[in-house]
Amino acid sequence: MRQLNNWQNAIFLVGALLMVVGAGASLLQWSAAPYLFALGALGFASMQMLQRYEGSNFVIRRLRRIMLLSDVLFLVSAVLMFASQENVFGLSHITYLQYVYNKWVVTLLIAAILQLYTTHRIGNELEKEAKKL
């Protein structure tokens, strides 16, 4: 895996921290929470997308694609977090409550589970690959 430089690593870590703070602040109904989460998701996902795998291991390539899917789900969570603040789609109240309101939690949970799984598996696969060499 291509490693990030110091600045990219700092953006990656600050983005992860902002995502956690933004998700936590939304529980307190803080109006700036979606902005913090979105900024963090952009930083986290963009830096993770910059990490490339140049090897030929099919398993790691598949896990990287799953990891990129989780990055997209983090960004979708940010959009849904903004949409949960007010009915920006012009839907009826019942439809809004059924399909939009606080559904960012579901996409965030799926993204976090995929992220944990792929991070763990990629680490194991890279160790296996290093032992072969």
C-alpha positions as CSV (number, residue, x, y, z in Angstrom):
1,M,0.0,0.0,0.0
2,R,1.2,3.5,-0.8
3,Q,1.8,5.4,2.4
4,L,0.5,8.9,2.9
5,N,3.0,11.7,3.6
6,N,2.9,13.7,6.9
7,W,0.4,16.3,5.6
8,Q,-2.0,13.7,4.2
9,N,-1.7,11.7,7.3
10,A,-2.6,14.7,9.4
11,I,-5.6,15.5,7.2
12,F,-6.7,11.8,7.5
13,L,-6.5,11.9,11.3
14,V,-8.2,15.3,11.6
15,G,-10.9,14.2,9.3
16,A,-11.6,11.1,11.3
17,L,-11.7,13.2,14.5
18,L,-14.1,15.7,12.9
19,M,-16.4,12.8,11.9
20,V,-16.5,11.5,15.4
21,V,-17.1,15.0,16.9
22,G,-19.8,15.8,14.2
23,A,-21.6,12.5,14.8
24,G,-21.5,13.0,18.6
25,A,-22.5,16.7,18.4
26,S,-25.6,15.7,16.3
27,L,-26.9,13.8,19.3
28,L,-26.9,17.1,21.2
29,Q,-28.8,18.8,18.3
30,W,-25.9,21.1,17.6
31,S,-26.6,23.0,14.4
32,A,-22.9,22.9,13.2
33,A,-22.7,19.1,13.6
34,P,-23.4,18.3,9.9
35,Y,-20.7,20.8,8.8
36,L,-18.1,19.2,11.1
37,F,-19.1,15.7,9.9
38,A,-19.1,16.6,6.2
39,L,-15.7,18.3,6.5
40,G,-14.3,15.3,8.3
41,A,-15.8,12.9,5.8
42,L,-14.4,14.8,2.9
43,G,-10.9,14.8,4.4
44,F,-11.0,11.2,5.6
45,A,-12.5,9.8,2.4
46,S,-10.2,11.8,0.1
47,M,-7.0,10.8,1.9
48,Q,-8.1,7.2,2.0
49,M,-8.8,7.2,-1.7
50,L,-5.3,8.5,-2.3
51,Q,-3.8,5.4,-0.7
52,R,-3.3,3.0,-3.6
53,Y,-2.4,-0.7,-3.8
54,E,0.0,-1.4,-6.6
55,G,0.3,-5.2,-6.0
56,S,-1.5,-8.0,-7.8
57,N,-3.2,-9.6,-4.8
58,F,-6.9,-10.0,-5.8
59,V,-8.1,-10.2,-2.2
60,I,-6.5,-6.8,-1.3
61,R,-7.9,-5.2,-4.5
62,R,-11.4,-6.5,-3.6
63,L,-11.1,-5.2,0.0
64,R,-9.9,-1.8,-1.3
65,R,-13.1,-1.6,-3.5
66,I,-15.2,-2.4,-0.4
67,M,-13.3,0.3,1.5
68,L,-14.0,2.8,-1.2
69,L,-17.7,1.9,-1.0
70,S,-17.6,2.7,2.7
71,D,-16.0,6.1,1.9
72,V,-18.9,6.8,-0.4
73,L,-21.3,5.8,2.4
74,F,-19.6,8.2,4.8
75,L,-20.2,11.0,2.2
76,V,-23.8,9.9,1.8
77,S,-24.2,10.0,5.6
78,A,-23.0,13.6,5.5
79,V,-25.6,14.5,2.9
80,L,-28.3,12.8,4.9
81,M,-27.2,14.5,8.0
82,F,-27.8,17.9,6.3
83,A,-31.2,16.6,5.0
84,S,-32.2,15.5,8.5
85,Q,-32.0,19.1,9.8
86,E,-34.8,20.2,7.6
87,N,-36.9,18.9,4.8
88,V,-34.8,20.1,1.9
89,F,-36.2,17.7,-0.6
90,G,-39.8,19.2,-0.5
91,L,-41.3,15.8,0.6
92,S,-44.5,15.4,2.6
93,H,-44.0,15.2,6.3
94,I,-44.8,11.5,6.5
95,T,-42.6,10.6,3.5
96,Y,-39.8,12.7,5.0
97,L,-40.0,10.9,8.3
98,Q,-40.1,7.5,6.7
99,Y,-37.2,7.9,4.2
100,V,-34.9,10.7,5.2
101,Y,-35.1,11.8,8.9
102,N,-32.1,10.4,10.8
103,K,-31.4,7.7,8.2
104,W,-27.8,9.0,8.2
105,V,-27.2,6.8,11.2
106,V,-27.9,3.6,9.2
107,T,-25.5,4.6,6.4
108,L,-22.9,5.6,9.0
109,L,-23.2,2.3,10.8
110,I,-22.8,0.3,7.5
111,A,-19.8,2.4,6.5
112,A,-18.2,2.0,9.9
113,I,-18.6,-1.8,9.9
114,L,-17.3,-2.1,6.4
115,Q,-14.3,0.2,7.3
116,L,-13.5,-1.9,10.4
117,Y,-13.7,-5.2,8.4
118,T,-11.6,-4.1,5.5
119,T,-9.0,-2.4,7.6
120,H,-8.5,-5.6,9.7
121,R,-8.5,-7.9,6.6
122,I,-6.2,-5.7,4.6
123,G,-3.7,-5.6,7.5
124,N,-3.8,-9.4,7.7
125,E,-3.4,-9.8,3.9
126,L,-0.5,-7.4,3.8
127,E,1.2,-9.4,6.6
128,K,0.7,-12.6,4.6
129,E,2.1,-11.0,1.5
130,A,5.2,-9.7,3.4
131,K,5.9,-13.2,4.8
132,K,5.9,-14.6,1.3
133,L,8.7,-12.2,0.3
